[in-house]
Amino acid sequence: MKHTIKRRLVLQSLASSLVWVALPVALKLPVASASAAGPSGSAMPGMTERIQKAIPKSGELLPVIGMGSARTFDVRVKSQKIDQLEKVLGLFFQHGGGLIDSSPMYGRSETVLGELLAKVPDKTKLFAATKVWIDGKSQGIAQMNQSEQRMRVARFDLMQIHNLRDWRTHLDTLREWKAQKRLRYIGITTSRGNHHKELEQILIREPVDFVQLSYNITDREVEARLLPIARERGIAVIVNRPFERGHLFSRVKRNALPEWSSDFQCKSWGQFFLKFAVSHPAVTCAIPATSKPKHMSDNMGAGFGRLPDASERRAMIEYFNAI
């Protein structure tokens, strides 16, 4: 199987590479930038280039691997897990991380993040994102103010409407806050397929800067409509559930990586799945969540080297589906 796919890659490479290189210009896509990790974070061993993509509405660069906090940071501030989470957060910044995503829906995650971020000596690269998840204008404002206090940020880089909840009401508030420079970007999120039709219309009609949605090598429904719309409208895309809540690892646990994945500096299944997600031209970054330092280091490795091209992405799907 591996040799068949490898031969196919060689035969496809000349034709597909021309299409892939032209794609960002022809479709006005954000172009990935490989840049040195710089003083904010050490490069991963053997990988000197950090991969970043541009936020379409501004051109600002974001590292393609961010960090989620659902479940993983929902712990008691005094619990024994705090020291481990502090290491996780430290590794995130050490390896050039930027976007950290949370939500009031995630229990104590915002509060724990605020406690730990206060201990980080250099947070200049932090891109702080959370969500509003409540009904009503005044309730939404109160919740967003509370999130600022919990995460200890002067203002959020990105405020998102969580799972489309009361989105018309909150979108008006977010526009006001953005005009007042109380936040930098506006977004909307979903992790539910039954929201996709409504989300599609929002992306077409409303001026949002970011959309967050579920996407991975086995759940590619958004490739049909949502990702093309985001690309056409210049909306940055954050990918949640890039590991399908861990189910992808269960499927491959007895299988080796394909030898050709080393061509794009892939050293683990986690990096394989992450590089697949963020290599889609419409995707800006992915936000895997973990509470384990070794997994954080591995996740961050996916943000270095290079991303698979179009023919390699097809081979990744074919290889995975054959397992």
C-alpha positions as CSV (number, residue, x, y, z in Angstrom):
1,M,0.0,0.0,0.0
2,K,2.7,2.4,1.0
3,H,4.7,1.8,-2.2
4,T,1.7,2.2,-4.4
5,I,0.9,5.6,-2.9
6,K,4.5,6.7,-3.1
7,R,4.7,5.8,-6.8
8,R,1.4,7.7,-7.4
9,L,2.8,10.7,-5.6
10,V,5.8,10.8,-7.9
11,L,3.6,10.6,-11.0
12,Q,1.3,13.3,-9.8
13,S,3.8,15.7,-8.4
14,L,4.6,17.8,-11.5
15,A,1.1,18.5,-12.5
16,S,-0.4,19.0,-9.0
17,S,2.4,21.2,-7.8
18,L,1.7,23.8,-10.4
19,V,-1.9,24.0,-9.4
20,W,-1.1,24.1,-5.7
21,V,1.4,26.9,-6.0
22,A,-1.0,29.0,-8.1
23,L,-4.0,28.4,-5.8
24,P,-3.3,31.2,-3.2
25,V,-3.0,33.8,-5.9
26,A,-5.8,32.7,-8.2
27,L,-8.4,32.4,-5.3
28,K,-7.0,35.3,-3.2
29,L,-6.1,32.9,-0.3
30,P,-3.8,33.7,2.7
31,V,-0.4,32.4,1.9
32,A,1.5,30.3,4.4
33,S,4.7,31.8,5.7
34,A,7.6,29.8,7.0
35,S,9.5,31.9,9.4
36,A,12.2,31.4,12.1
37,A,10.7,30.8,15.5
38,G,12.5,33.9,16.9
39,P,13.0,34.9,20.5
40,S,9.5,34.1,21.5
41,G,9.9,30.4,21.1
42,S,12.6,27.9,20.3
43,A,12.3,26.0,17.1
44,M,11.6,22.3,17.4
45,P,14.7,20.0,17.2
46,G,15.6,19.5,13.5
47,M,12.9,21.9,12.3
48,T,14.0,25.5,12.0
49,E,11.0,27.0,10.2
50,R,7.8,27.8,11.9
51,I,4.7,27.8,9.7
52,Q,2.4,30.7,9.8
53,K,-0.7,31.8,7.8
54,A,-2.2,35.2,7.3
55,I,-5.5,36.4,8.7
56,P,-7.2,37.4,5.5
57,K,-8.9,40.6,6.8
58,S,-5.6,42.0,8.1
59,G,-2.6,40.1,6.8
60,E,-1.5,39.5,10.4
61,L,0.4,36.1,10.7
62,L,-0.7,33.3,13.0
63,P,1.2,30.1,13.8
64,V,-0.8,27.3,12.3
65,I,-0.9,25.3,15.6
66,G,-2.8,27.0,18.4
67,M,-4.2,25.5,21.6
68,G,-7.7,24.7,22.7
69,S,-8.8,24.4,26.4
70,A,-12.1,22.5,26.4
71,R,-12.0,19.8,29.1
72,T,-8.2,19.9,29.5
73,F,-8.1,23.2,31.5
74,D,-11.3,22.6,33.4
75,V,-9.7,21.8,36.7
76,R,-9.6,23.3,40.2
77,V,-7.0,26.0,40.6
78,K,-5.6,24.3,43.6
79,S,-5.5,20.8,42.0
80,Q,-2.4,18.7,41.5
81,K,-2.9,19.0,37.7
82,I,-2.0,22.7,37.8
83,D,1.7,22.1,37.7
84,Q,1.3,19.9,34.7
85,L,-0.9,22.4,32.9
86,E,1.7,25.1,33.6
87,K,4.3,23.0,31.8
88,V,1.9,22.5,28.9
89,L,1.4,26.3,28.6
90,G,5.1,26.9,28.9
91,L,5.9,24.5,26.1
92,F,3.2,26.1,23.9
93,F,5.0,29.5,24.1
94,Q,8.5,28.0,24.0
95,H,7.7,26.4,20.7
96,G,6.2,29.6,19.2
97,G,2.5,29.2,20.0
98,G,0.1,32.1,19.6
99,L,-3.7,31.5,19.6
100,I,-5.2,30.1,22.8
101,D,-9.0,29.5,22.6
102,S,-11.4,29.1,25.5
103,S,-15.1,29.6,26.4
104,P,-17.4,30.2,29.4
105,M,-18.9,26.8,28.3
106,Y,-15.6,25.1,29.4
107,G,-16.2,25.4,33.1
108,R,-13.1,26.7,34.9
109,S,-10.9,26.8,31.8
110,E,-10.8,30.6,31.5
111,T,-10.0,31.0,35.2
112,V,-7.2,28.4,35.1
113,L,-5.8,30.0,31.9
114,G,-5.7,33.4,33.6
115,E,-3.9,32.0,36.6
116,L,-1.3,30.3,34.5
117,L,-0.9,33.1,31.9
118,A,0.0,35.4,34.8
119,K,3.1,33.2,35.4
120,V,4.3,33.3,31.8
121,P,7.2,35.8,31.6
122,D,6.7,36.7,27.9
123,K,3.2,36.7,26.5
124,T,3.8,39.1,23.6
125,K,2.8,36.5,21.1
126,L,-0.4,35.5,22.8
127,F,-3.5,35.7,20.6
128,A,-6.3,35.5,23.2
129,A,-9.6,34.1,22.0
130,T,-12.8,33.2,23.8
131,K,-16.5,33.1,23.2
132,V,-19.9,34.5,24.3
133,W,-22.3,31.7,25.1
134,I,-25.5,33.1,26.6
135,D,-28.8,34.6,25.6
136,G,-29.5,38.4,25.7
137,K,-27.5,41.6,25.0
138,S,-26.8,42.6,28.6
139,Q,-26.1,39.1,29.7
140,G,-23.6,38.7,26.8
141,I,-21.8,41.9,27.8
142,A,-21.6,40.8,31.4
143,Q,-20.2,37.4,30.3
144,M,-17.6,38.9,28.1
145,N,-16.5,41.3,30.8
146,Q,-16.2,38.3,33.2
147,S,-14.1,36.5,30.6
148,E,-11.7,39.4,30.5
149,Q,-11.3,39.2,34.2
150,R,-11.0,35.5,34.3
151,M,-8.3,35.3,31.6
152,R,-6.7,38.5,32.8
153,V,-6.5,40.2,29.4
154,A,-7.0,43.9,28.8
155,R,-8.9,43.0,25.6
156,F,-9.4,39.9,23.6
157,D,-7.9,39.5,20.2
158,L,-10.9,37.4,19.1
159,M,-14.4,37.2,20.5
160,Q,-16.6,34.5,19.0
161,I,-20.2,33.6,19.2
162,H,-20.3,30.1,20.5
163,N,-22.4,27.5,18.5
164,L,-24.4,30.4,17.0
165,R,-26.2,31.0,20.3
166,D,-28.3,34.2,20.0
167,W,-25.9,35.3,17.3
168,R,-27.9,38.2,15.9
169,T,-27.9,39.9,19.3
170,H,-24.3,39.3,20.1
171,L,-23.1,40.2,16.6
172,D,-24.4,43.7,17.1
173,T,-22.5,44.0,20.4
174,L,-19.3,42.6,18.9
175,R,-19.4,45.1,16.0
176,E,-19.8,47.9,18.6
177,W,-16.9,46.6,20.6
178,K,-14.7,46.2,17.6
179,A,-15.4,49.8,16.5
180,Q,-14.5,50.9,20.0
181,K,-11.3,48.8,19.8
182,R,-12.4,46.7,22.8
183,L,-11.6,43.6,20.7
184,R,-9.7,43.1,17.5
185,Y,-11.6,40.4,15.6
186,I,-15.1,39.0,15.5
187,G,-15.9,35.3,15.0
188,I,-18.6,32.6,15.1
189,T,-18.2,28.9,15.9
190,T,-19.9,25.6,15.6
191,S,-18.9,22.0,16.3
192,R,-22.3,20.6,15.2
193,G,-23.2,19.5,11.7
194,N,-26.8,20.5,12.1
195,H,-25.7,24.2,12.3
196,H,-23.9,24.1,8.9
197,K,-26.7,25.4,6.8
198,E,-27.4,28.4,9.0
199,L,-23.6,29.0,9.4
200,E,-23.3,29.1,5.7
201,Q,-25.8,31.9,5.4
202,I,-24.1,33.9,8.2
203,L,-20.7,33.6,6.5
204,I,-22.2,34.9,3.2
205,R,-24.2,37.8,4.7
206,E,-22.4,39.0,7.8
207,P,-19.0,40.7,8.1
208,V,-17.2,38.2,10.4
209,D,-13.4,37.9,10.6
210,F,-13.1,34.3,11.8
211,V,-15.1,31.1,11.8
212,Q,-14.4,28.1,13.9
213,L,-15.6,24.6,12.9
214,S,-14.8,20.9,13.1
215,Y,-12.5,19.5,10.4
216,N,-10.2,16.5,10.3
217,I,-9.1,13.7,7.9
218,T,-12.2,11.7,8.6
219,D,-14.7,14.5,9.0
220,R,-14.4,16.5,5.8
221,E,-18.0,17.7,5.3
222,V,-17.0,21.4,5.5
223,E,-14.8,21.0,2.4
224,A,-18.0,21.1,0.3
225,R,-19.4,24.5,1.2
226,L,-18.1,26.2,4.4
227,L,-14.4,26.2,3.6
228,P,-14.9,27.5,0.0
229,I,-17.2,30.2,1.3
230,A,-14.7,31.2,4.0
231,R,-11.9,31.3,1.4
232,E,-14.0,33.4,-1.0
233,R,-15.2,35.8,1.7
234,G,-11.7,36.3,3.3
235,I,-12.7,34.7,6.6
236,A,-10.0,33.1,8.7
237,V,-10.7,29.5,9.7
238,I,-9.9,27.9,13.1
239,V,-10.2,24.1,13.2
240,N,-11.5,22.4,16.3
241,R,-11.5,18.6,16.9
242,P,-8.6,17.9,14.6
243,F,-8.2,14.5,16.3
244,E,-12.0,13.8,16.4
245,R,-11.7,13.8,20.2
246,G,-9.0,11.1,20.1
247,H,-10.9,8.7,17.9
248,L,-8.4,9.0,15.0
249,F,-5.6,7.6,17.3
250,S,-7.6,4.6,18.1
251,R,-7.9,3.8,14.4
252,V,-4.2,4.0,13.7
253,K,-2.6,2.7,16.9
254,R,-1.4,-0.5,15.3
255,N,-0.2,1.1,12.1
256,A,3.1,2.8,11.1
257,L,3.2,6.2,9.5
258,P,3.8,6.1,5.8
259,E,7.4,6.5,4.9
260,W,6.7,9.4,2.6
261,S,5.2,11.5,5.4
262,S,8.8,12.3,6.4
263,D,9.0,14.4,3.2
264,F,6.9,17.0,5.0
265,Q,8.7,16.6,8.3
266,C,5.9,14.5,10.0
267,K,7.1,12.4,12.9
268,S,3.9,11.1,14.6
269,W,0.3,10.4,13.9
270,G,-0.6,13.5,15.8
271,Q,1.5,15.6,13.5
272,F,0.0,13.7,10.5
273,F,-3.5,14.6,11.5
274,L,-2.6,18.2,12.3
275,K,-0.7,18.8,9.1
276,F,-3.6,17.5,7.1
277,A,-6.0,19.9,8.8
278,V,-3.9,23.1,8.5
279,S,-2.7,22.3,5.0
280,H,-6.1,23.0,3.5
281,P,-5.7,26.4,1.8
282,A,-8.7,27.9,3.6
283,V,-7.6,26.9,7.1
284,T,-5.6,29.4,9.2
285,C,-4.9,27.3,12.3
286,A,-5.9,24.3,14.4
287,I,-6.5,24.2,18.1
288,P,-5.7,20.8,19.5
289,A,-6.3,20.4,23.3
290,T,-4.1,18.5,25.7
291,S,-3.2,18.3,29.3
292,K,0.1,16.3,28.8
293,P,3.4,18.1,28.2
294,K,4.7,15.4,25.8
295,H,1.6,15.7,23.7
296,M,1.9,19.5,23.6
297,S,5.5,19.2,22.3
298,D,4.4,16.7,19.7
299,N,1.5,18.9,18.6
300,M,3.7,21.9,18.3
301,G,6.0,19.9,16.0
302,A,3.3,20.0,13.4
303,G,3.8,23.7,13.0
304,F,7.4,23.4,11.7
305,G,8.9,22.2,8.5
306,R,6.4,22.4,5.6
307,L,2.8,21.4,5.0
308,P,1.8,18.6,2.6
309,D,0.8,19.8,-0.9
310,A,-2.4,18.8,-2.8
311,S,-1.1,15.4,-4.0
312,E,0.2,14.5,-0.6
313,R,-3.1,15.4,1.0
314,R,-4.9,13.0,-1.4
315,A,-2.3,10.3,-0.5
316,M,-2.9,11.0,3.2
317,I,-6.6,10.4,2.8
318,E,-6.1,7.3,0.8
319,Y,-3.6,5.8,3.2
320,F,-5.8,6.6,6.2
321,N,-8.9,5.1,4.6
322,A,-7.0,1.9,3.8
323,I,-6.2,1.3,7.5
